[in-house]
Amino acid sequence: AIFPSMASRLIGGLSAKWAQRRRWRPRWNDMRRTFSNATKAAHRMITKGRSNKMVWNRKPSTALVVKKFDDPKVTRLSADISQWLTDQGIRVLVDCGKNAVDLENKYEVVRPTNTYTLIDLVVCLGGDGTILHANSILEDHLTALKLPHLPPVVSFSMGSLGFLTPFSAPDWESTINRIIKARCDDEAIPISLRSRLMCRLQSSGEIKCVLNDVVIGRGVSPSLCKLICEVDDQAVAVFQSDGLIVSTPSGSTAYSLSAGGTMIAPSVSCTLLTPIAPHSLSSRPVAIHHESKIRVTIPQSARSSAFLNYDGQAPMEELRIGDSLEIQEHPVALPLFTQHDFDHEWFQSLNTKLGWNTRVQQKPR
């Protein structure tokens, strides 16, 4: 009499566990697939002192092509590069929307729903704005796959300024060929690890990631912004100005430069606070530790709300009175291929594109 009772309980327990296992199987499959993708890193970093280089653990299998919008020359070149990559046995993905015109009918389009597409390499054609747009795509990719790193980016200069685009477009084939064939340490390609910022809006919890900067500005309001700035939970300043720029070293040569901010080499680990047209004779830009946590609040005594702009991308968002924006360094940097180690190309860009320290040489005595 005891045995049937024990048997029935045992069978019932096993049935319940089996049913539970069946209910959780889809979620487990998702987790397993994410873990599998995360562990199949196509590349590895070689760090020696301040030098960072990259080689492939395996041949890159998937490449994302991001191009400048509405430029026939860029579109033609992106089509050539996409076809060349396909001929090398590399699967090509293209950006969705207006940036993929003339390509989306031939290649797979990256959309927010493509959560399990692992990207090994990114090819950008355009200017710095194209890199900023690619960064937003890659952040979605990073979040969806829970990856510990971002794929490396090779960028070709086809814009107006190009601090983030070190490679010449006419040399695209030799450049990409050299990059995808870098399999041993002697063939390693120099990498610039560009720090990024995470920005969290306190009221909604929404998180945005920027490569250059986040701007808290007065927008269309005729009144000055009143911004309380805290660093590591310590109130450090009340800015009464047209706004405040919080930027990475990469962003120090963008809007921050126009507002009188210091130029900072990309290899320097810091965050820059630059007030915009401050109504004060003593307000100056400051560079703080890269791990510092920043909070910018619109106090109740402010005359109007402010507006947020992330990496110069539209649209702007309102930061209401009483609300705060929390900013800190992103744990994952964006790896950009470069031609030389250290900050060689950054100094070159300062000289050739901004005319930094350019002057007629003094004659000898």
N, C-alpha and C positions, 0 to 999 in steps of 0.2 A: 504494500500500500504506500510505503514511503517512496519507493523508487519512481513510480509514475509521477508523483508530485514533484520530486526533485528534477526529473527529466523535463517536465512541462515548464518549470521555472527556468531551467537552463536554456531550453529552446526559445522560450519567450524573451529571455535576456539577449540571446544571440540575435534574434529577429530585430529587437529594438536597436541594438548596436549597428546591425547591418543597414537598417532604415536610416539611422543617423548618418552613417558613412555615406550612403547614397545622397542624402540631402547636402552634405558638405563637400561632395566630390568636385563640383564645378569650382568652388572657391579654392580647394586644394590644387586643382589643375592650374588655376590662374597663378597661385603662389609659386608652384613648381616651375611654371614657364617663365615667370619673372626672375626667379633665382637663377634659372639656367641661362637666361639672356645676360644677367648681370655678371655671371662668372666667365662668360666667353669673351673677355676683353680682347679686342683685336690688336691693341697696341700696348706698349709699356714705356714708361718714362725712365730715362737715364739722367740722374742728377749728380753732378760733381761740383761741389761748392755752389756758386751762383749760376752755373751753366745747366740748362735744361734741354735735353734732346729726346727724340722719340724714334722708336723702331716698331715694326709690326711683329706680333706673335704669329700671325697668319695673314694671308692675303686678304685685304679688305673686300668684303662681299657686297656691301651696300653703300651707295654714295647719295647724298642729298645735294641737289643743285639749286642754289638760291640766286636769283638774278635781279638786277635793277629793273624797275617798272617802266614801261613805255619808252624803251630805247631800242630801235630796230637793230643797231649794231650789236648791242649786248644780247639780244634775242638770238641773232644768227650765231654768235659765238657760243652761247649756252647750248644751242642745238648741236653744234659740232662737238663740243666737249661731252655732251650726253651720249652721242653716238659713239665716240671714241671709248668712253668708259664701258659702254655696252659691248663693244668689240673685244674689250679686255676681260669679259666675263663678269663684270661688276653690275649689279642690279642698280638702276637709277630711279631715284625718287625726285619729284619736283614739288615746289611750293604750290599751295592751292590759291584760288582766286585770281586777281588781276596780275599777280607776279608770275603766273604760270601760263599766260596766254601763248599759244602756238606750241606748247610743250605737253599740256595736260591730256591731249588726245593720243599721245604716243607713249607716255610714261606714267607710272603710278603716281598718284597725287597724295601728298602727306596731308592728312586731316586729323582733327582732334580724336576721331574714332580709331585711328591706326595706332592703338596703344601698345601693340606688341611688335612693332617694326624697329629692329635694332639697326641704328645708323653707325657705320664705321668711319666715314669720312664726309666732310662738308666742303663743297666747292662754291665760293661766292664770287659773283661778278657784278661789280658796281663800286660804290663808294662806302664811306663809313656808315651811312644810313642803312645800307644793305646788310652790313655786319650786325647792326643793332636789331634789325628785323629777324635775322637768322638766330640771334640770341634768344628772342622770345619763342621761336619755334623749338629750339633745343631745350629750353626750360620745361616746356610741356612734355617733351620726350624724356627728359630726366625724371620728372615727377611720375609719369605713367609707368616707366620701367623700374623705378627705384634704383637707378644706377649710381655707383660711387664716383662717376666721372662723366665728362662730356666728350664727344668725338672731336678730333682735331680739325681745324678749319684752315684751308688754303684759300687766300683771297687775292683776286686780281684787280688791279687799279683801273676802274673804268668810270670813276666819279670825278668830283671837282677837287677835293683836297686829298683824302686818303692817308690818314695817320694809321689806319688799321689794315691797309691793303698794300703789303710790301712787294708783291710780285707783278711783273709786267705782263699784260695780256697777250702780246704777240709771242711770248715764250711759254704759253700755257702747256703745250704738249710735253716739252722737255721737263718742265717743272713738275707736272703731275706724274709723269713717268718715273722721275727720280724719287718722288715721295712714295709711290705705291711699291717701289722695289727696295725700299730701305728695310732690310731684314736682319742685318747684323750691326753690331756696335760701330763698326767703321763707316757704315752708311747712314748713321743716325742723322736726323734732320733737326736743326735748332727750333726750339719752341719758346714762345713767350706766353707765360701763364698770366692771363688778365683777370684781376680780381673783379668781383661783381658784388652788388648790394641787394639784400632782401628788404623790401618795404612792406610793412604791415599796417593797415588802417585799423585803428582800435575799435571803431564803431561797428564795422562789418566783419572784421577778421580777414578781409581779402588781402592776399599776398601777391606782390609784383616783384619781378627781378629786373635789375637794370645793369647794363654794362658800363654806361657813361655816368649818368647822373639822374637824380630826382630833383625837380624844381618845385618849391612851394612858393607860389607867387600870388600877386593881388589880382591877376587876370583883368577883367573889365572894370573892377571897382576903382573909383577915384581916390579912395583912402589908402593910406599906408597899411601894410601888413603889421600886425603885432604878433610876434612869434616868441614863445618861451622855448628855449633850447636846453635840453638836459643831456649830459654825457655821463654814462654809467651811474644814473640815478642822482646826479648832482646838477642843480641848476647853474648853468655857466653864463647865460646871456639872455637878454630880452631884445630881440632885433626889431627895430622899427624902421622898416625899409620897404622896397618894392617886392622883397621876397628873400629866399635863402636857397642856395644851391648846395646839395650834398653830393659829392662826386668821388669817383674812384680816381686813381692816377691816370687811367685811360681818358677819363672825362675832364681832366685838368686842362686839356688843350681845346675844349669845346666851349660851352656857354660860360663856364667858370673863368676861362681866360678873358672873355669879353667883359666880364664883371670885375676884372682886376685880380683874379686869383693867381696863385703861384703855379707854375708849370712843374709837374712832378713826373719823373721817369717811371715807366711802367713796372720796373723791377722793385720799386720802393713800396713797402707795405704800410699804407696809411689811408685815411679817409680825409677829404678836404671839405671844410665848411666855408662857403663864400657868400657873404651878404650881397644882395643886389641893390645898388643905389641906397645905401644906408643913410638916414638923416642924422648923421653923427660924424664928428671929426676924428673919433677914436676907434671906430669900428674897422676891423681888419680881418682878412681871411686867416684861418688857422688850419693846420694839419694835425690830426689826432691819431692815436694808435688804431691800427686796422681792426683790432678785436673789440673796440669800444662800442657800446650800445647807445644809440642816439634816439632821443624822443623830442619831437617838435609838436607843440600844443598851441592851439588858438585859444587864448584865455577868454573868459566871460567879458572882460573889459574891452575886448577888441571891437572896433567899429564895424567890421565886416568879416565874412568868411574868406578863405583863401582857395586857391586852385592848385591841383597837383598835375604835374606832367612828368611822365616816365620816359626817359631816353628820347625826348623830343617827338614821341609818337602821339598821334591823336587817338581818342579825344581826351580833353582834360577832365579831371574829376574834382568835385568840390570837397574841400576840407572845412567842415562847419565849425562854428564857434563851440568850444568845449571839447572838440574832437582832437585826436592825436595821431601822428604818424610815427611808427617805430622803425628804425633803420639799423641794420647791422650787416657785417660782411657775410656774403654767401659762402658756405663751406666748400663749394665746388667752383673752381676757376674755369675760365674759357681758354683752351689751348689754341694758340694761333701759330701756324708755321711762319718762320722768318728765314731770311737768307743768312743772317749772322747771329752770333751769340750776343747776349747782354742787350744793351739799349742802342746798338749801333744805328739801326734804321730810324729810331725815334729822334736822335740828334740830327740825323741826315734830313729828316722831314722838317725839323725846326728851321734848319738853314735854308733848304730849297723851297719850302712851301710857305713859311711864315717870315722868311728873311731875318731870322733871329741873329743878332750880333753882326749884322752886315754893315760894313763901313769901308770907305776908301782907306787903304792902308797908309799909315803915317810914313813919310819919307825918312830915311836915315839921315843923320847929321852929316 
